[in-house]
Amino acid sequence: QAFGQLKLIDSEVRNSQAVRGGGVFVGNGGTLTLNRSSIIDNSATNGGGLYVDATGTLVTINSTLSQNDATTVGDAIDNRGSTSLYATTIAYNGLASTPASQTIANAENKKLVLKNTLVASNTSLVDTTGDFNSHGSNLISNVGAATGFGLVSYLYDQTGGTGTTAILDAKIGPLYLQGGRTRTIQMLANSPAMDSGSSFGAPLVDQRGAARKLDGLDINKPLDT
C-alpha cells in the first residue's frame, strides 16, 4: 500500500494478491512513483497490478506492467484518482480464461495521462476504457471506445480495435531479464512502435538504464524506445 510518498526505483513488485491493487494500492492521499520498475504476476478483483483510489496519485516512468490479472476491472490498472504513464510498457496482462473488461480502466472525470506508452498483447476485452489525456506517441492495440487519443496531428498515436480498424499487432517479444535489474519487454525489429516515440521530454535512459538512442532528430520526431 502507498498511503504516503513511495518511490520504487529498479524494483519489481510480483506475486501478490489483494481485493484492490494486487501489486500496490495507492490511496489516502498517497503518491506512488515507479521508475525503471516492473509490476508482474499480481492479481486482484479490481486493479490486478495497480489500484489508484480517488485521493491517490500514480506516476510511472520507464516501467513495465505485465502478467497481472483482475477478475472484474483493470487487469493492469484501475484508476479512480490521478495517473500519469510515461515511457511505460503494459503487455501480456489478463488470464485468457477470466479476462477483465479492460487492461486500463479510467473512471469518469478522472485524470489519466499517457506519453510514449505501449499497451498491447493483453487478453482483456479491450485495452482501455474511459476518457484519456494523450500527450502523444502512444501505441494502443485495442483502444475500444476509449477517447482522448490522436486528437491533433502533432500528438500522434497508433490505435487499433476501434470497431472500424483491426486490433494492432505491436510485434513485441516476451518478458524477461535483458539487462538492468528488472524484467522488460523488447520490441521486435518490425514493430510499429519502433522509431515512433517523441524525443520531447523523453528519459535519457531506458528501463534497463541504457542510453536511449535519439537518432539525432528534432523535438517531437521519432526515437528508439
N, C-alpha and C positions, 0 to 999 in steps of 0.2 A: 504494500500500500504506500502511496505517496500523498501524505497529508501536509507536508512542509515543502521545502525546496530540495528535490532529489535530482542529482546529475549522475548518469551512468555513462562512462567512457570506456571503450574497449571491453565491453562486458556482454555476457549472454544471460538472458532470463529464460529458463526452459523447464519443461516437465512439471508444470504447476497446474492446479485446478482451483476453481472458485465459482461462486454463483455469478459474480460480476467481475470482469477483469481477470482472466486466467493467469496472465503474466503479471500485470500490475493494474491496480485500481487507483485512479487519480481523482482525489476529491477533497472536500473540506477546505477549499481554497488553496490546495497544493499545486505545485508545478513539477512535472517530470520532463527532464531534458535528456534525450538519448543522442549520443554522439559516437559514431563508429561502433554501434552495438546491435545485437540481434535478439529478437523475441521469437522463440522457437518452441514448438511442441507443447503449447499450453491450451487449456480448454476451460470453457465456462458456459453458462446459459446465455449470458449477454457479454459480448466483447471477449472472444476467445483469447486474443492477445492482450488487448488493452481496453479498458473502460474509463471514459472521462466523464465525471458527473457534472452537474450544472455549474459548479464552482471551480472545477478543475481546469488546468492548462497543460497541454502536451505539445512538446516540440521535438521533432526527430530530424537529425542531420546525419547524412552518410550512414544510414541504418537499414536493417532488413527485418521484415516480419514474415515468417514462413511456417507452414505446417501447424498453424493454430486453428482451433475449431470451436464454434459456438453452436448450440442446439437451437437457438432462436434468432438472435440479432447480432450481426457483425462478427464473422469468423476472425477477422484481424482486429478491427477497431469498432467500438460503439461509442460515438462521440455525442455527448449531450452538453458539452461545455465549449472549450476553445482548443482547436488542434491545428498545428502547422506542420506540414510534411515537406522537407527539403532533401533532395538527392536521396530518396528513400525507395527501396525495392520491396514490394508487397506481392508475394507469389507463393503458390502451392499451399494456400490455406483452405481449410474445409475438408471434411471427410466426404467421400463420394456417396456413402450410404445415408448420411444425415447432414447435408449442407444447409447452412443458414441462408436466409433470403438474400444476403449481400455480404461482400467482403468488408466493405467500409460503410457503416451506417452513420449518416449525419442527421441529427434530429432537427426539427423545424426551427428556423430562426437562430441556428447556432453557427459558429464560425468554424470553417474547415478550409484551410489554405493548402494548396499543393503547388510545388515547383520542381522541375527536373525529377519527377517521381514516376515510377513504373508500377502499374497494378495489372497483373496478368497471370494466366495459368492457374487460376483458383477454381475450385469446384462449386463455389457459391452460385446461386441462381443468376445473380448479376454482380459486378464488381462494386458498384456504387449506387446508393440511394440518397436522395436529398438534394439540397442546393449547395454547390461547392463554389469556392473562390479560387479560380485558377490564376496563378501567376505565370503560366506558360510552360511549354516544353515538357508536358506530361504525356505518357502513353497509358491509356486505359483500354484494356482488351474488350471488355463487355460493359459499356457505360450504362446500359439500360435507359431508364427515363430520367436519370440524374441530370441536373442543369449546372451551368456555370463554366463549361469547358469551351475553349476556342471561340470566345465571343468577339474578339478583334484579331486582325491579321497578325499583329506583332506578338500576340500571346498564342503561339501555335501549339496546338495539342493534337495528338493522334488518338482517335477513338474508334471503337467498333461496337457492334451489338446494339445499335440504336433502334433496331426494328427495320431500318432501311439498309443498313450495312451489316456485313457479316462480322462475327467475332474476330478480332485482330490477333493474329499469331505473333507473339512478341519474340519468338525464337530465342529462348534463353536456356541455359544449361541447368544442371542440378545444384542443390545446396550442398556446399562442402567447404572445408578449410583450404583456402588457396592463397595463403599469405595473410599477415596480420594476426590478430588474436581472436577473431570471430568468424563464423561461417558466413559465406556470401554466395551470391548467385551471379554467374558471369553471362554476359550477352554473347551469343554466337556471332560468327562473322557476318552473317546475312540478316541480323536482327534489324527491324525498322527503328529500333531505339538507338542504334549506332550513329554517332555524329548528329544527333537531333536534339541535344540539350542546349541550354543557354549558358554562356560564359559569364553573364552579368550576375554578380553576387554568388557565383558557384564556389564551393570549398576548393582550396588549392590542392588538397589531397583527397583520395577516395577512402572507402571504409577500411581498406587494408593499411592505410597510411602511406600509400604510394602516390607520387606526384601525379596529378591529373593532367592529361595531355590536352592542351588548349588549341593546338594546331595553328597558333599564331593568327587566329581570326578575330574580327572585331566584336565588340559587345553585342550580345543578342544573336551571335552566329553560332553554328554548331561546335560542340566539343566532344571529345571522347569521354563517355561516362562509364 
